[in-house]
Amino acid sequence: MAPTALPATDRYISPEVTVYYWVPEIADINQPDRDELDHADAWDLSAEVASATGWEVAADRVAVPDLGTRKTGRISGRINPGDAQLTCYASQDTDDVRAVIKRGDRGNVFIGYGGDVAGQHARVFAVEVSAVTPTVDVAGSEASRVILDFSITDWAEDVVIPGPAS
């Protein structure tokens, strides 16, 4: 008997679907509520995000050699987040992400890969902002940008996106 086939995916591309929110306060990153996501101090960064890197979480691999074989197996070790960055577009008048997020700020980055759709899954990263750096493209071949570096202090995966506030 053949293995069960994975269900067919509803394929999509990220533009106009994936959302990135800056949410200053979330009481429990495993269960954010709609009031926290929609709070006046939260920001939808999605339309300004030029790139996002380092938002992965992976386990170290630990070698486990023994004298019974020349082969060295590996086991999963500690779980570590990546070196997270968001690159946003800059505005010439500096009224951009720099007006919202500053070095040293602590908060949360909410990523809804399939959008902000109640019942679907998202990821939430508790972070400290390590740097806010405007870039200079001397060649003038791309729009000006601001790079946000984040230190991830905690994270939650497969977070159920809450429905409307009650």
Buried (B, 14 or more C-beta within 10 A) or exposed (E): EEEEEEEEEEEEEEEEBBBBBBBBEBEEBEEBBBEBBBBEEBBBBBEBBBEBEEBEEEEEEEEEEEEEEEEEEEEEEEEEBBBBBBBBBBBEEEEBBBEBBEEEBEBBBBBBEBBBEEEEEBBBBBBBBBEBBEEEEEEEEEEBBBBBBBBBEEBBEEBEBBEEEE
